[in-house]
Amino acid sequence: MSLRTILLLAGLVAVSASGITVLRLRSQAKSTFDAVASPQSLASSGVAPNAASGTGPDSSALAATPSLPGVTQPVAFQKQPSEYDTVLQPFLAKYCNTCHNDVKQSAGLILTDYVNEAVAKKRREVWLLVADNVASKAMPPKNGPQPTQAERDAVLKYLTGKLTAIECGVEHNPGRVTLRRLNRAEYNNTIRDLIGIDFTPADDFPSDDVGYGFDNIGDVLSLPPILLEKYLNAAEQVMNRAIVDEGNIASSKQMYRPQNLIVSNREFKQRGMISFHSNGTAHIPFNFPGTSEYIIRIRAWGDLAGPDLPRLTVRLEDKVIKTFAVNATPSKPMICEVKVRVDGGTRKVTAEFDNDYYEDVKPRPKDRNLYIGGIEIEGPLSPVQKLLPESHQRIMIARPTTPGSGEIAARKVLTAFVTRAYRRPAKPQEIERLLALVRKMAAQGERFEEQIRIACRAVLVSPHFLFRVEADPPAGQEVRKLNDYELASRLSYFLWSSMPDAELFRVADRGELSRPEVLQAQVKRMLADPKSRALVENFAGQWLQLRNLQTIAPDRRQFRGFDESLRDAMRQETERFFEHVMRENRSVLEFLDSDYTFVNDRLAKHYGFVNISGSEFRKVKLPDARRGGILTHASVLTVTSNPTRTSPVKRGKWVLDNILGTPPPPPPPDVPELEDSKQLTGTLRQKMEQHRANPTCASCHQRMDPLGFGFENFDAVGAWRSRDGGDAIDPSGVLPAGEKFQGPAELRKILLGKADLFRRCLAEKMLTFSLGRGLEFYDKCALDEIVTKLKAEDDRFAALVMGIVQSEPFQKRRNKRGE
């Protein structure tokens, strides 16, 4: 029976003339799918009639009354000028409209369109941006007329008090998350935790789109046809690995290709091979079906450097089985083979490279590397009784014990599996559909294991597994609180990028998770769990743009010391720093400045640190004030540089985007890049000053450039320097508000003085990631509460997480009509 037929019987797909077209959602989730196809934007949202006119029904009727010639309207009925007319409009006309009109459209912002307060209130996010720029003195630009402080204060009082004000302290809009599928990381992690196998099928899925800086945003997680085929193939591969047929097993060869190996450094994975450019491991958890002899084979080759050959060590669990000195080339690889007796069960088979060597000499550095083409395991060399893998035992919790008891056993197995896969109790009709499939398989003579295998494949392509389904509030109710199962899923995918574990299910079953003290205890437990490493990789990796580090290609002729070992060390420093702040519940302000970091010998040499040896990372106290916090990590400095030189613009923009939360608008399309402008001469700073002389560029560059120049002592790969070629480095600057600094240490202190901006920026980033949607103006109240709690608890990392988890946007859901 084809998979297409199987899924049809399960009622899980729709069919057209072209075959399987879309996964079918159940009726209660259909409305949320509609939101994916037509998300409603804030800009097009309407307002109530009275709000739009700014008048009530009586005055509307009065306005329709014709005036009589020669009769003066009573003063009581004359329209009084509003603060919009007396405060904001004069300010805009004097300082803003010259650039932000429908002709110039500077920064894509047109302020002349807002003719009255009612129209302006439809776009609160515009006025929040205006308020931020006026408050920071980024606007008006320095080369134009400047308002007095009294004028700034008056317009800010109006903007924050009326135009952008939201009434907090009452139930307000918690927002609505578009129905979203699991992204690639979430899919792999969920398979791992649901099935119990180390297999990452989503590595073969199309890349996830990114919105608001993250790849878990519902509005951009599309469902292309090729992904549907990938889901079907993945479900088949997963269940074929998870459930085995019982009985004797004969000898076989199983080849684990590089893409299926688990590596200590994800950068080791290259096309068709594992490239050990530094010490590290690649392993596979292999289920040895019984006690017998097995053969382990590894195809290897290497780059030679130093006195020794690249060394490949083969381990079974933690025991060294054999060590090979590899003297081979890619065209003639060495087959490293060892025979070993193994007890049945799941054991970790590891290939390790442990004698890395690097010498920075010219014209070409000497670099010892090891490459392997996969791990092959042959056996058992004599027939044995098959041992069942953990995944099999986890799923097959019942078996037929008497003739005719197959359906009873299948119901027990599938009810437990569906409950975990769908992240909430299975519904009777869902189990009945799967049992109909089981009966069909039984009638065709399939073994019980195959019946369950096919039914579980159907579960893995159900929308209730692939999507995080949350029902809208019932008719007539605008907002509802999430139930405990939905809250458990939000919590686990936020902190673990995976499904809830048994403990979360247990407290959700009892209806206890929504209790504040229970929720707080669960957050503490989950942050301490190794699975919270996912928050480092998926939140920090995107917030700090560490994922971009893998594709950065510094010019090797200029930066001869840059290699894959250094690239890996850069990434690990920042990930370990973030993880340390998270696990030790330290102050998030240490991201801005600190007296410690994490290095190994390779990174220490790059930084000029002495007396550090060994490839293992360790926490070290910084020797001086040159470095401190993530801003001076080589990872951040490298991803914000160009291949051949530093980029003060990129670095300054990165700080505005990711530290201060005040991103500049996109550059005008008709302004050439610095490298393309033939008229610019002199040092980089002098070229930037000439570029900034263009009035179109000045307003944004006066915010970005000083921040970037503050880190000019660090070259394009984050190494310290005092000269750029023959020119002395000038790391001084003046920020728009007038703060002066001389070098990165003083700039970090200024940024620490803007801690409120950083708290809010980090809270916005993490709330966006946790919700899977962009933030709207109505999230302001929740953000205010999160930031207030964070500050009150000494800026501890756990306080930030708890503030988000306890917030209304995280715990509630609005219906579609509430938009």
C-alpha positions in Angstrom: 0.0 0.0 0.0 1.4 3.4 -1.0 2.1 6.1 1.6 -0.5 8.3 -0.3 -3.2 5.7 0.2 -2.2 5.2 3.8 -2.5 8.9 4.5 -5.8 9.1 2.7 -7.2 6.4 4.9 -6.0 8.3 7.9 -7.9 11.4 6.7 -4.8 13.5 7.0 -4.4 14.8 3.4 -6.6 16.4 0.8 -6.4 15.1 -2.8 -6.7 16.8 -6.2 -5.9 15.7 -9.8 -2.3 16.4 -9.1 -2.0 14.1 -6.1 -1.4 15.1 -2.5 -1.7 18.8 -2.3 -2.0 20.1 1.2 -2.1 18.8 4.7 -5.6 19.1 6.0 -6.3 21.1 9.1 -9.1 20.2 11.4 -12.0 22.6 11.4 -11.0 24.3 14.7 -7.6 25.4 13.3 -8.8 26.4 9.9 -9.4 30.1 10.8 -5.8 30.4 12.0 -4.5 29.1 8.7 -6.3 31.9 7.0 -4.2 34.4 8.9 -1.1 33.0 7.2 -2.4 33.8 3.8 -3.7 37.3 4.6 -2.1 38.9 7.7 -3.6 42.2 8.6 -1.2 45.0 9.0 -1.4 47.8 11.4 -1.1 50.4 8.7 -4.4 49.2 7.1 -6.3 48.8 10.3 -9.4 50.9 10.8 -10.7 52.8 13.8 -14.0 53.2 15.3 -16.1 55.9 13.6 -16.1 58.2 16.7 -12.3 57.7 17.1 -11.7 58.5 13.5 -13.6 61.7 13.5 -12.5 62.8 17.0 -16.1 63.7 17.8 -19.2 62.2 19.4 -22.6 61.7 17.8 -24.0 65.0 19.1 -21.2 67.1 17.7 -21.4 65.2 14.4 -25.0 66.2 14.0 -24.1 69.7 15.0 -21.4 69.9 12.4 -24.0 69.0 9.8 -26.1 72.0 10.7 -25.7 74.8 8.1 -24.4 78.1 9.4 -26.6 81.2 8.9 -25.3 84.3 7.2 -24.5 87.1 9.6 -24.9 85.0 12.7 -21.8 84.3 14.8 -21.6 80.8 16.2 -21.7 80.7 20.0 -18.2 80.4 21.6 -19.2 77.2 23.3 -19.7 75.5 20.0 -16.5 76.8 18.3 -13.8 74.1 17.7 -10.9 74.6 20.1 -7.4 74.0 18.7 -5.9 70.7 20.0 -2.4 70.1 21.3 -1.8 68.4 17.9 -2.4 71.7 16.3 -0.6 73.9 18.8 2.4 71.7 19.8 3.2 69.0 17.3 2.3 70.5 14.0 4.4 73.7 14.5 7.3 71.5 15.6 7.0 69.3 12.5 6.7 72.3 10.2 9.7 74.0 11.7 12.1 71.0 12.1 10.8 67.9 10.2 8.7 68.5 7.2 11.5 69.9 5.1 12.8 66.3 4.7 10.0 64.1 5.7 7.5 65.2 3.0 5.9 63.4 0.1 8.6 64.6 -2.3 11.9 63.9 -0.4 10.5 61.0 1.8 13.7 60.9 3.8 14.2 57.5 5.4 10.9 56.5 3.8 9.0 58.6 6.4 6.3 61.1 5.3 5.0 63.3 8.2 3.0 65.7 6.1 0.3 63.2 5.5 -1.0 63.3 9.1 -3.4 66.2 8.9 -5.1 65.7 12.3 -4.8 63.7 15.5 -7.2 61.0 14.5 -5.2 60.2 11.4 -2.0 60.3 13.3 -3.3 57.8 16.0 -3.7 55.1 13.3 0.1 54.9 13.1 1.3 54.9 16.7 4.5 53.1 15.6 5.5 56.2 13.5 5.2 58.5 16.5 7.1 56.1 18.8 9.9 56.4 16.3 9.6 60.2 16.2 9.6 60.3 20.0 12.8 58.1 20.2 14.7 60.3 17.7 13.6 63.6 19.4 14.5 62.3 22.8 17.9 61.0 21.8 18.6 64.2 19.9 19.3 62.2 16.7 16.7 64.4 15.1 16.6 67.1 13.8 20.0 66.6 12.0 22.9 68.6 13.3 23.2 70.6 10.1 19.7 72.0 10.4 17.8 74.2 12.9 17.8 72.9 16.4 14.8 73.1 18.8 15.3 74.4 22.3 15.1 71.9 25.2 11.7 73.4 26.1 10.4 72.7 22.6 11.7 69.1 22.8 10.2 68.6 26.2 6.8 69.9 25.0 6.6 67.7 22.0 7.8 64.7 23.9 5.2 65.3 26.6 2.5 65.4 23.9 3.8 62.3 22.0 4.2 60.1 25.0 1.2 61.4 26.9 -1.4 61.3 24.2 -0.4 60.3 20.7 1.4 57.1 21.6 -0.2 56.5 25.0 -1.8 53.2 25.8 -3.8 52.7 28.9 -2.0 50.1 31.0 -3.4 48.5 34.1 -6.5 47.3 32.3 -6.9 44.2 30.1 -5.5 45.1 26.8 -4.7 43.5 23.5 -2.3 40.5 24.0 -1.9 40.0 20.3 -2.4 37.0 18.2 0.2 34.6 16.9 -0.2 33.3 13.4 -0.5 29.5 13.2 3.1 28.5 12.7 4.8 25.3 11.7 7.9 23.9 13.5 11.0 25.3 12.0 14.0 23.1 11.2 15.6 23.3 14.6 12.3 22.7 16.4 11.4 19.8 14.1 14.7 18.0 14.8 14.6 18.6 18.5 11.0 17.5 18.7 11.8 14.2 16.8 14.7 13.7 19.2 12.5 14.1 22.3 9.4 12.4 21.0 11.0 9.3 19.4 14.3 9.1 21.3 16.7 8.8 18.3 19.6 11.0 17.3 18.5 11.7 13.8 18.1 15.1 12.2 15.9 14.8 9.1 15.1 18.5 9.0 18.7 19.2 7.9 17.4 18.2 4.5 14.4 20.6 4.6 14.4 24.0 2.8 15.9 26.9 4.8 13.4 28.7 7.0 12.6 32.3 6.2 13.5 35.0 8.7 11.3 37.8 10.0 12.0 40.4 12.7 15.5 38.8 13.0 14.3 35.3 13.8 13.4 32.1 11.9 10.5 31.1 14.1 8.1 33.9 13.0 4.7 32.5 12.0 4.0 35.2 9.4 7.0 34.1 7.3 7.2 30.3 7.9 5.7 29.3 4.5 4.8 25.8 3.5 6.2 25.2 0.0 5.2 22.0 -1.9 8.7 20.6 -1.6 8.4 20.8 2.2 5.3 18.6 2.1 7.3 15.9 0.3 10.1 16.3 2.8 7.7 15.7 5.7 6.4 12.5 4.1 10.0 11.2 3.6 11.1 12.2 7.0 8.2 10.5 8.7 9.0 7.3 6.9 12.7 7.4 7.8 12.0 8.3 11.4 9.6 5.4 12.0 11.8 2.9 10.1 14.6 3.7 12.5 12.3 3.9 15.6 10.4 0.6 15.4 12.1 -2.7 14.5 10.7 -6.1 13.7 11.4 -8.5 16.6 13.3 -11.8 16.0 16.8 -12.8 14.9 19.0 -10.4 12.9 21.6 -11.3 10.4 24.8 -9.4 9.7 24.5 -6.1 7.7 26.5 -3.0 6.9 25.2 0.4 7.9 26.9 3.5 6.6 26.4 6.8 8.4 27.3 9.6 6.1 28.8 12.9 7.3 25.5 14.7 7.3 24.1 12.1 9.7 27.0 12.3 12.2 26.8 14.4 15.4 29.7 16.7 15.6 31.2 18.7 18.5 31.4 21.7 16.2 28.7 22.2 13.5 31.3 24.0 11.3 33.0 20.6 10.9 30.2 19.4 8.5 31.2 20.1 4.9 29.9 18.8 1.6 30.5 15.0 1.7 32.9 15.0 4.6 33.7 15.9 8.2 36.5 18.5 8.1 38.3 18.6 11.5 40.0 21.9 11.3 40.5 21.9 15.0 40.4 19.2 17.7 37.0 17.7 17.9 34.7 14.6 17.5 32.0 13.1 15.3 29.9 10.3 16.7 26.8 8.3 16.0 24.7 6.5 18.7 24.4 3.0 17.2 22.0 0.4 18.4 24.0 -2.8 18.5 21.3 -5.4 18.1 23.0 -8.1 20.3 26.2 -9.2 21.9 28.6 -10.1 19.1 31.7 -8.9 17.1 31.3 -5.9 14.8 33.6 -4.1 12.4 33.9 -0.3 12.5 35.3 1.3 9.4 36.2 5.0 8.8 37.5 6.5 5.5 40.0 9.2 6.4 42.7 11.5 4.9 44.5 14.6 6.1 46.6 17.8 5.7 50.1 17.3 7.0 51.9 19.9 9.2 54.4 19.7 12.0 56.3 16.6 13.1 53.3 14.2 13.5 50.7 12.7 11.2 47.0 13.6 11.8 45.7 11.2 14.5 42.3 9.5 14.3 41.1 7.9 17.5 38.2 5.5 17.5 36.2 5.2 20.7 33.3 3.0 21.9 31.6 5.0 24.5 34.6 6.5 26.4 37.0 3.6 25.7 39.7 4.0 23.1 39.4 1.1 20.6 42.3 2.0 18.3 44.3 5.0 17.1 45.4 5.5 13.5 48.1 7.8 12.1 46.6 9.0 8.9 48.8 9.6 5.9 46.4 9.7 2.9 45.0 12.1 0.4 41.3 12.6 -0.7 42.0 10.7 -3.9 43.5 7.7 -2.0 41.9 7.8 1.5 43.0 5.4 4.2 40.4 2.8 5.4 40.7 2.7 9.2 39.2 -0.6 10.3 38.9 -2.2 13.7 37.0 -5.3 14.9 35.5 -5.2 18.4 33.2 -7.3 20.5 30.2 -5.2 21.8 27.4 -6.0 24.2 23.9 -5.4 22.7 22.3 -2.0 23.2 22.8 1.6 22.1 26.5 2.6 22.2 28.3 5.8 21.1 30.8 5.2 18.3 33.2 8.2 18.0 35.8 9.4 15.6 38.2 11.9 17.3 40.9 14.3 16.0 43.1 15.2 19.0 46.4 16.5 17.7 45.7 19.7 15.9 48.7 21.8 14.8 48.9 25.3 13.5 51.9 27.5 12.9 51.4 31.1 11.5 54.2 31.4 9.1 54.5 33.2 5.8 53.6 32.9 2.9 51.3 30.1 4.0 50.5 29.0 7.5 51.2 25.3 8.5 47.9 23.7 9.4 47.3 20.0 10.3 43.7 18.8 9.6 41.8 15.5 9.5 38.9 14.6 7.2 36.6 11.6 7.4 34.0 10.4 4.9 31.6 8.8 7.4 31.4 5.8 9.8 30.4 2.3 8.7 29.4 -0.5 11.1 29.2 -4.1 10.0 27.7 -6.8 12.1 26.8 -8.7 14.0 29.3 -11.1 12.6 27.2 -14.0 14.0 23.4 -14.2 14.2 22.0 -12.9 17.5 18.6 -12.3 19.1 17.7 -8.7 18.4 17.7 -6.2 21.2 15.0 -3.5 20.9 16.2 0.1 20.7 15.0 2.7 23.3 12.8 4.3 20.6 11.0 1.0 20.0 10.5 0.4 23.8 9.3 4.0 24.2 6.6 3.7 21.5 5.6 0.0 21.8 4.2 0.1 25.3 1.8 -2.7 24.6 1.6 -5.8 22.4 -1.1 -8.3 21.5 -1.1 -11.0 24.2 -3.9 -13.2 22.8 -5.5 -13.6 19.4 -7.9 -10.7 18.7 -6.2 -8.4 21.2 -4.3 -6.4 18.6 -6.7 -3.5 18.5 -6.6 -3.1 22.3 -2.9 -3.0 22.3 -2.8 -0.6 19.3 -5.3 1.8 21.0 -3.0 2.0 24.1 0.1 2.6 22.0 -1.4 5.2 19.8 -3.2 7.1 22.5 0.1 7.6 24.4 2.0 8.5 21.2 -0.6 10.9 19.8 -0.9 12.7 23.2 2.9 13.4 23.2 3.1 14.1 19.5 0.2 16.6 19.5 1.4 18.1 22.9 -2.1 17.7 24.4 -4.5 14.8 25.2 -5.5 12.8 22.2 -9.1 13.1 21.1 -11.2 9.9 20.6 -12.0 10.7 16.9 -8.2 11.0 16.2 -7.5 7.6 17.7 -10.5 6.0 15.8 -9.1 7.3 12.5 -5.7 5.7 13.2 -7.3 2.5 14.4 -9.2 2.3 11.0 -5.7 2.4 9.4 -4.5 -0.3 11.8 -7.4 -2.6 10.9 -6.7 -2.1 7.2 -3.1 -3.1 7.7 -4.1 -6.1 9.9 -6.5 -7.3 7.2 -3.6 -7.3 4.7 -1.6 -9.5 7.0 1.0 -6.9 8.2 2.8 -7.6 11.5 1.8 -5.6 14.5 5.1 -3.6 14.4 4.3 -2.5 10.8 0.7 -1.5 11.7 2.0 0.8 14.4 4.8 2.1 12.3 2.4 3.1 9.5 0.0 4.7 12.0 2.8 6.7 13.6 4.0 7.9 10.2 0.5 9.3 9.7 0.8 11.1 13.0 4.1 12.7 12.0 2.5 14.4 9.0 -0.6 15.6 10.8 -0.9 19.4 11.2 -1.3 18.9 14.9 2.3 17.6 15.0 3.8 19.9 12.4 2.1 23.1 13.6 1.7 24.7 17.0 -2.1 24.9 17.0 -3.8 27.2 19.4 -7.6 27.7 19.1 -9.0 31.2 18.9 -11.3 32.4 21.8 -14.9 31.2 21.5 -17.5 33.3 19.7 -18.3 36.5 21.5 -15.0 36.4 23.5 -12.2 38.6 22.3 -9.4 37.3 24.5 -8.8 34.0 26.3 -6.1 32.7 28.5 -4.1 29.7 27.1 -4.8 26.4 28.7 -2.0 24.6 30.5 -1.0 22.4 27.5 -0.7 25.4 25.2 1.3 27.2 27.9 3.6 24.2 28.3 4.3 24.2 24.5 5.0 28.0 24.4 7.3 27.5 27.3 9.2 24.5 25.9 9.6 25.9 22.4 10.8 29.2 23.9 13.5 27.8 26.1 14.2 24.4 24.5 13.1 24.8 20.8 11.3 21.5 21.5 8.3 19.8 22.9 7.3 19.7 26.6 9.0 16.9 28.6 7.2 14.5 31.0 7.5 16.9 33.9 5.8 19.7 32.0 3.1 17.3 30.8 2.5 16.2 34.4 1.9 19.7 35.8 -0.2 20.5 32.7 -2.3 17.4 33.3 -3.0 18.6 36.8 -3.8 22.1 35.7 -1.0 23.5 37.9 1.3 25.1 35.3 -0.5 28.4 35.2 0.0 28.8 39.0 2.7 31.5 39.4 4.8 29.5 41.9 4.7 26.4 39.7 5.5 28.3 36.5 8.4 30.0 38.2 9.8 26.6 39.4 9.4 25.1 35.9 11.3 28.0 34.3 14.1 27.6 36.8 14.3 23.9 36.1 14.2 24.3 32.3 17.0 27.0 32.3 19.2 24.6 34.2 18.4 21.7 31.8 21.0 20.9 29.1 18.3 21.4 26.5 18.3 25.2 27.2 21.4 25.1 25.1 18.8 25.7 22.3 18.2 29.2 23.6 21.9 29.9 23.1 22.0 28.6 19.6 18.6 29.8 18.3 18.0 33.1 20.2 21.6 34.4 20.9 22.7 32.9 17.6 20.3 35.2 15.7 20.1 38.2 18.1 23.9 38.5 17.9 24.1 37.3 14.3 26.5 34.5 15.2 25.0 32.3 12.5 26.4 34.8 9.9 29.9 34.0 11.1 30.0 30.7 9.1 29.6 32.5 5.8 31.9 35.5 6.5 35.0 35.3 4.3 37.8 37.7 5.5 40.5 38.2 2.8 43.1 35.5 3.6 45.8 37.6 2.0 45.3 40.4 4.5 44.3 38.3 7.5 46.6 35.3 7.2 45.9 34.1 10.7 42.2 33.6 10.1 41.3 30.0 9.6 38.5 27.6 10.5 39.9 26.9 14.0 39.8 30.6 14.8 36.3 31.0 13.3 35.1 28.2 15.5 36.8 29.7 18.6 35.2 33.1 17.9 31.7 31.5 17.9 32.3 29.4 21.0 33.5 32.4 23.0 30.2 34.3 22.5 28.0 31.2 22.9 29.8 30.2 26.1 29.6 33.8 27.4 25.8 33.9 26.8 25.3 30.5 28.3 27.3 31.5 31.4 25.1 34.6 32.0 22.0 32.4 31.5 23.0 29.4 33.6 24.6 31.4 36.4 21.7 33.9 36.4 24.1 36.8 36.0 23.2 40.4 35.1 22.4 41.0 31.5 24.4 44.2 31.7 27.5 42.0 31.5 26.6 41.7 27.8 27.7 45.4 27.6 30.8 45.2 29.7 32.5 42.6 31.8 36.0 41.8 33.2 36.0 38.2 31.9 35.5 36.1 28.8 36.0 32.5 27.5 39.0 31.5 25.4 41.1 28.6 24.3 44.7 28.7 23.2 43.8 29.6 19.6 41.6 32.6 20.5 44.0 33.7 23.3 46.8 34.0 20.7 44.6 36.0 18.5 43.8 38.4 21.3 47.4 38.6 22.5 46.7 36.9 25.8 49.6 35.0 27.3 50.1 31.8 29.4 47.0 30.1 28.0 47.6 26.6 26.5 45.3 23.8 25.4 42.3 23.6 23.1 39.7 23.5 25.9 37.8 26.7 26.7 38.1 28.3 30.1 36.9 31.5 31.8 39.6 34.1 32.1 39.9 37.5 33.7 40.6 40.1 31.1 44.1 41.7 31.4 43.0 45.2 30.6 40.1 47.4 29.6 40.5 46.9 25.8 37.9 44.2 25.8 34.8 43.6 27.9 31.3 42.3 27.1 30.1 40.9 23.7 30.8 44.1 21.8 34.5 43.4 21.8 34.1 39.7 20.9 35.9 38.8 17.7 32.7 37.1 16.5 30.7 40.3 16.6 33.5 42.4 15.3 34.0 40.0 12.3 30.4 39.7 11.3 30.2 43.5 11.3 33.2 44.0 9.0 33.8 43.8 5.3 36.1 41.1 3.8 39.1 43.6 3.4 38.5 46.2 6.1 36.5 47.3 9.1 33.1 48.9 8.6 32.2 51.6 11.1 28.8 51.9 9.5 28.0 48.2 10.0 29.3 48.2 13.5 27.4 51.3 14.4 24.2 50.0 12.9 24.7 46.7 14.7 24.8 48.6 18.0 21.8 50.6 17.2 19.9 47.5 16.1 20.9 45.0 18.7 22.0 47.0 21.8 20.1 50.3 21.8 17.0 49.2 19.9 17.0 52.3 17.7 17.7 51.0 14.2 18.3 53.5 11.4 16.1 53.4 8.3 17.4 51.7 5.1 19.8 53.9 3.1 18.4 55.8 0.1 18.7 53.7 -3.1 20.6 56.4 -5.0 23.5 56.8 -2.6 26.6 54.8 -3.7 28.5 52.5 -1.3 31.7 53.9 0.1 33.9 51.6 -2.1 32.0 52.7 -5.2 32.4 56.4 -4.6 35.5 57.6 -6.6 35.4 61.1 -5.2 36.3 60.1 -1.6 39.9 60.2 -0.6 42.0 59.9 2.6 41.7 57.6 5.6 38.6 55.6 6.3 37.5 58.2 8.8 38.1 61.1 6.3 36.2 59.2 3.6 33.3 58.7 6.0 33.2 62.4 6.9 33.1 63.3 3.2 30.3 60.7 2.6 28.4 62.2 5.6 28.6 65.6 4.1 25.7 64.5 1.8 22.6 65.9 3.6 20.7 62.8 2.6 23.2 60.6 4.5 24.1 62.9 7.4 21.1 62.2 9.7 21.6 58.5 10.0 25.4 58.5 9.8 25.7 60.9 12.7 24.1 58.2 14.8 25.9 55.1 13.3 29.4 56.3 12.6 30.6 57.5 16.0 29.6 54.1 17.5 31.4 52.2 14.8 34.6 54.4 15.1 34.7 53.6 18.8 35.7 50.0 17.8 38.3 51.0 15.1 41.1 49.6 17.3 39.8 46.2 16.4 40.5 45.0 12.8 38.2 43.2 10.5 38.7 39.9 12.4 38.6 41.4 15.9 42.4 41.7 16.6 43.7 44.8 18.4 45.6 47.3 16.4 46.9 50.9 16.9 47.5 51.6 13.2 45.7 51.0 10.0 48.5 50.7 7.4 50.5 53.8 7.9 47.8 55.8 9.7 47.2 56.0 13.4 43.8 54.8 14.6 41.5 57.5 15.9 38.8 55.7 18.0 37.2 58.9 19.4 33.7 60.1 18.8 30.8 62.3 19.9 27.3 60.8 20.1 24.2 62.8 19.0 23.4 63.7 22.6 26.8 65.1 23.1 28.6 62.3 24.9 32.3 62.2 24.0 34.6 59.2 24.2 38.1 58.1 23.4 38.2 54.4 22.5 36.2 51.3 23.2 36.5 51.3 27.0 34.9 54.8 27.3 32.3 54.0 24.7 31.2 50.8 26.7 30.8 53.0 29.8 28.6 55.4 27.8 26.5 52.4 26.6 26.2 51.2 30.2 24.8 54.6 31.0 22.1 53.8 28.4 21.1 50.6 30.3 17.4 51.4 30.0 17.6 51.4 26.2 19.5 48.1 26.3 17.0 46.5 28.7 14.2 47.4 26.5 16.0 46.3 23.3 16.9 42.9 24.8 13.3 42.4 26.1 11.9 43.3 22.7 14.2 40.8 21.0 13.5 38.0 23.4 9.7 38.6 23.5 9.6 38.5 19.7 11.5 35.2 19.8 9.3 33.7 22.5 6.0 34.7 20.7 7.0 34.0 17.2 5.6 37.3 16.0 6.7 40.9 15.6 5.7 43.3 18.3 3.0 45.9 17.9 2.3 49.2 19.7 -0.1 47.5 22.1 2.7 45.4 23.4 4.1 48.5 25.1 2.5 47.8 28.4 3.8 44.3 28.6 7.3 45.5 27.7 7.1 48.2 30.4 6.3 45.5 33.0 9.1 43.2 31.8 11.7 45.9 31.9 10.6 47.2 35.3 10.8 43.7 36.8 14.2 43.1 35.2 15.6 46.4 36.6 14.1 45.7 40.0 15.8 42.3 40.2 19.3 43.5 39.5 19.0 42.7 35.8 19.3 39.0 36.4 18.8 36.8 33.3 16.1 34.7 34.9 14.1 37.9 35.8 14.0 38.7 32.1 12.7 35.2 31.2 10.1 35.2 34.0 8.9 38.7 33.0 8.3 37.4 29.5 6.6 34.1 30.6 4.3 36.0 33.0 3.3 38.6 30.5 -0.1 38.8 28.9 1.1 38.4 25.3 2.8 35.1 26.4 -0.2 33.7 28.4 -3.2 35.0 26.4 -4.5 34.9 22.8 -6.7 37.3 21.0 -9.2 36.4 18.3 -8.8 37.4 14.7 -11.5 40.0 14.8 -9.7 41.8 17.7 -7.1 43.1 15.2 
